[in-house]
Amino acid sequence: MSGDDASPGTDLGVVTRTRPHTRRPPLYKVLLLNDDFTPMEFVVHVLERFFGMSNARAVEVMLTVHRKGVAMVGVFSYEVAETKVNQVMEFARRHQHPLQCTMERE
């Protein structure tokens, strides 16, 4: 008998596994909406505090919101975007401003 234990006619092969393709979770844009009542300085403060923007960048984004009615202020995972929207809305409410912040899938 030969050195391998395979019976005649038995196919020996290598089992290969294919890796499943993992998809990245969808990202969400956080949008700040213009209103006629929230002071511009408050919007700048929100952008600096909750989105880590420099003062110059925050002023630039605030002016975009003012002129165009809306501006994207960041792109995040669902959980982070939802948290930021809630933080901004609560902060605005606490300071009695009607500032609106929303999110949408990218």
One Martini backbone bead per residue (centre of mass of N, CA, C, O) as a GRO file, in nm:
protein
  106
    1MET     BB    1   0.101   0.033   0.016
    2SER     BB    2   0.072   0.352   0.024
    3GLY     BB    3   0.117   0.665   0.197
    4ASP     BB    4  -0.180   0.706   0.136
    5ASP     BB    5  -0.534   0.700   0.254
    6ALA     BB    6  -0.654   0.697  -0.015
    7SER     BB    7  -0.885   0.605  -0.216
    8PRO     BB    8  -0.962   0.502  -0.496
    9GLY     BB    9  -1.125   0.782  -0.653
   10THR     BB   10  -1.049   1.007  -0.459
   11ASP     BB   11  -1.097   1.341  -0.412
   12LEU     BB   12  -0.860   1.586  -0.360
   13GLY     BB   13  -0.899   1.903  -0.188
   14VAL     BB   14  -0.938   2.245  -0.157
   15VAL     BB   15  -1.065   2.452   0.075
   16THR     BB   16  -1.249   2.742   0.006
   17ARG     BB   17  -1.292   3.076   0.117
   18THR     BB   18  -1.514   3.331   0.099
   19ARG     BB   19  -1.537   3.653   0.140
   20PRO     BB   20  -1.737   3.868   0.251
   21HIS     BB   21  -1.888   4.152   0.155
   22THR     BB   22  -1.835   4.454   0.298
   23ARG     BB   23  -2.019   4.723   0.400
   24ARG     BB   24  -2.050   5.035   0.436
   25PRO     BB   25  -2.191   5.250   0.608
   26PRO     BB   26  -2.393   5.487   0.589
   27LEU     BB   27  -2.408   5.827   0.527
   28TYR     BB   28  -2.463   6.154   0.691
   29LYS     BB   29  -2.602   6.461   0.653
   30VAL     BB   30  -2.560   6.772   0.805
   31LEU     BB   31  -2.809   7.028   0.844
   32LEU     BB   32  -2.847   7.379   0.816
   33LEU     BB   33  -3.108   7.610   0.881
   34ASN     BB   34  -3.273   7.882   0.801
   35ASP     BB   35  -3.362   8.185   0.978
   36ASP     BB   36  -3.503   8.504   1.107
   37PHE     BB   37  -3.393   8.475   1.436
   38THR     BB   38  -3.121   8.362   1.451
   39PRO     BB   39  -2.828   8.446   1.542
   40MET     BB   40  -2.525   8.445   1.394
   41GLU     BB   41  -2.352   8.398   1.651
   42PHE     BB   42  -2.493   8.135   1.733
   43VAL     BB   43  -2.419   7.970   1.484
   44VAL     BB   44  -2.116   7.990   1.520
   45HIS     BB   45  -2.110   7.852   1.795
   46VAL     BB   46  -2.226   7.581   1.704
   47LEU     BB   47  -2.003   7.514   1.495
   48GLU     BB   48  -1.773   7.513   1.700
   49ARG     BB   49  -1.886   7.319   1.922
   50PHE     BB   50  -2.018   7.064   1.734
   51PHE     BB   51  -1.792   7.085   1.465
   52GLY     BB   52  -1.497   7.212   1.509
   53MET     BB   53  -1.479   7.496   1.407
   54SER     BB   54  -1.355   7.758   1.306
   55ASN     BB   55  -1.432   8.077   1.295
   56ALA     BB   56  -1.399   8.120   0.991
   57ARG     BB   57  -1.563   7.871   0.901
   58ALA     BB   58  -1.824   7.937   1.055
   59VAL     BB   59  -1.884   8.201   0.907
   60GLU     BB   60  -1.899   8.081   0.624
   61VAL     BB   61  -2.134   7.883   0.682
   62MET     BB   62  -2.336   8.086   0.792
   63LEU     BB   63  -2.353   8.248   0.522
   64THR     BB   64  -2.465   8.015   0.359
   65VAL     BB   65  -2.722   7.981   0.518
   66HIS     BB   66  -2.823   8.272   0.478
   67ARG     BB   67  -2.818   8.272   0.153
   68LYS     BB   68  -2.930   7.954   0.087
   69GLY     BB   69  -3.079   7.811   0.362
   70VAL     BB   70  -2.833   7.597   0.346
   71ALA     BB   71  -2.596   7.363   0.513
   72MET     BB   72  -2.330   7.161   0.525
   73VAL     BB   73  -2.157   7.040   0.838
   74GLY     BB   74  -2.154   6.718   0.783
   75VAL     BB   75  -2.021   6.370   0.790
   76PHE     BB   76  -2.184   6.071   0.914
   77SER     BB   77  -2.288   5.855   1.096
   78TYR     BB   78  -2.587   5.795   1.216
   79GLU     BB   79  -2.527   5.831   1.521
   80VAL     BB   80  -2.370   6.096   1.502
   81ALA     BB   81  -2.577   6.264   1.351
   82GLU     BB   82  -2.806   6.235   1.556
   83THR     BB   83  -2.656   6.360   1.793
   84LYS     BB   84  -2.598   6.638   1.669
   85VAL     BB   85  -2.887   6.720   1.615
   86ASN     BB   86  -2.981   6.699   1.910
   87GLN     BB   87  -2.780   6.901   2.030
   88VAL     BB   88  -2.862   7.149   1.864
   89MET     BB   89  -3.164   7.153   1.932
   90GLU     BB   90  -3.132   7.175   2.239
   91PHE     BB   91  -2.958   7.430   2.247
   92ALA     BB   92  -3.160   7.613   2.101
   93ARG     BB   93  -3.396   7.574   2.295
   94ARG     BB   94  -3.248   7.672   2.554
   95HIS     BB   95  -3.203   7.963   2.383
   96GLN     BB   96  -3.461   8.037   2.215
   97HIS     BB   97  -3.419   7.899   1.923
   98PRO     BB   98  -3.523   7.803   1.577
   99LEU     BB   99  -3.311   7.620   1.504
  100GLN     BB  100  -3.228   7.396   1.234
  101CYS     BB  101  -3.157   7.036   1.227
  102THR     BB  102  -3.049   6.790   0.990
  103MET     BB  103  -3.078   6.470   0.815
  104GLU     BB  104  -2.916   6.285   0.539
  105ARG     BB  105  -2.858   6.077   0.305
  106GLU     BB  106  -2.578   6.045   0.086
   0.00000   0.00000   0.00000
